[in-house]
Amino acid sequence: MPNQPLRPAPGDMAPGDIAPAEFAAAGHALIDWIARYLADAEQYPVLSRASPGQVRSALPAAPPALGEPFAAVMADVERVILPGVTHWNHPGFFAYFAISGSAPGILAELLTAALNINGMLWRTSPAATELEQLTLDWLRQLLGLQSGWFGMITDTASISTLLALAAARETQPALAVRSRGLAGRPDLPPLRIYTSAESHSSIDRAAITLGFGHDNVVHVPVDNDFRMRPDALANLITEDRAHGRLPIAAIATVGTTGSGSIDPVPAIATVCEREKIWLHVDGAYGGTAAVVPELQQVLAGVDRADSLVINPHKWLFTPIDCSALYTRRPDVLRRAFSLVPEYLSTTAPDEVVNYMDYGIQLGHRFRALKLWSVIRVFGALGLADRIRYHCALAREFAAWVDAASAWRRVAPVHFSLVCFRYNPGDPDLNDEETDALNAAILERVNASGEVYLSHTKLAGRYTIRLAIGNVRTELRHVATAWRLLQDAAATVRR
Ligand SMILES: *Cc1c(COP(=O)(O)O)cnc(C)c1O
């Protein structure tokens, strides 16, 4: 390149990032915007009314050649993005499991982005590794679990469970799955994992991904309250062994996604101990309730498990993503995944944890900062108060359903989730017609923009779910949902 002076690309911007003063101004404006948005989230329709393609077609198809000010980005956020947002921050969000990214979590997430740490090794940021270990030990204490658990933060419960099941498979080193794989191995028996018919699809996906095969996920029958039947688990394991199949792990759920049911972990642990198989507990939603001292028994027996997942991004006011994976057998998890290429080998002392050794990803986001910040700013009592309040709101709503003759509650309320169904007991309506009626009611309620609820199937029947988990939800929002449901039922029946 003869005589070409080194100079930045054309445009207004100097080389390097935007200037510190400009950054600070945009940042202050953004924080003001966020504060207003969080306070006003209720003003938006909770469920986005965007039609397919609306957001994309409102934006340029090609990137800009010249740099734009950040204010131009924010203008498009308001004009194009917000109408395409379903507002999980809306206090009338009752669908799936409602969540909250609380203020301390949001601020810490900003700081995480600014520090921009990759905590793959202890030495790539000792603070990231050590704060993660400390924060997960704090969370363990809040949950009332014994010491001796190794903790690691992942992005989602799906990945936490996948890692746990990979470790479970590694308890059988004679299979040599790590080195030889599963494909083309007529020498191997089918490897079986057991979970209830009500468990989360992430378990099936983990089994698919890990090569167990979907057919080897055994869905154990549940009782009338949607809890796994330990006697059925024991029988299915015995039957599998008789057919030469190899039981590897059982997954119990504390707070199932459909109904919030709690599998009997102590009895399941007894079966797993006798059969010498790994026990993983999926407490992604319900496990969090154990931060409330009088609800701590929901995790009874979990100290006998090999691994546990809890999602602070679900019901512990931490912005997505933050899932806590615990295991009592970190050596096995490490055996499943550790692989150290030369460029990552360190002479760090043995006592340090290099999180890259315990999972699939090399990169490791500094998520501990936001969870630590949430725990510190709310405190143990503040966290317990908020969860206790959500449970009280759910019980209140359940009482309204129970008192209404045309509505039926279809599952016990253990947490902040209520499952119910419109069923006026009209002899002219069969089950399918009642299902359709409920679907029509739900659609009408969700079109209001005031609340958003979702549905599931329980015992084969269409069931409406109201899940409380937003930090700004109050009794009046739950009352609005109930009024809209009753109005919709009256209209739809006409
Ligand atoms: C939400 C949920 C999951 C999945 O959580 P992700 O973090 O989205 O993967 C798994 N199990 C249960 C019981 C859940 O409620």
The ligand as a Gaussian input file, in Angstrom:
#p B3LYP/6-31G(d) Opt

LIG

0 1
 C      -38.727000     -23.351000      32.607000
 C      -38.363000     -24.720000      32.962000
 C      -37.290000     -25.363000      32.338000
 C      -36.514000     -24.753000      31.192000
 O      -35.835000     -23.623000      31.561000
 P      -34.822000     -22.900000      30.542000
 O      -33.941000     -22.121000      31.463000
 O      -35.661000     -22.037000      29.669000
 O      -34.109000     -23.936000      29.789000
 C      -36.961000     -26.631000      32.765000
 N      -37.648000     -27.238000      33.745000
 C      -38.692000     -26.660000      34.359000
 C      -39.418000     -27.389000      35.439000
 C      -39.094000     -25.384000      33.979000
 O      -40.150000     -24.816000      34.588000

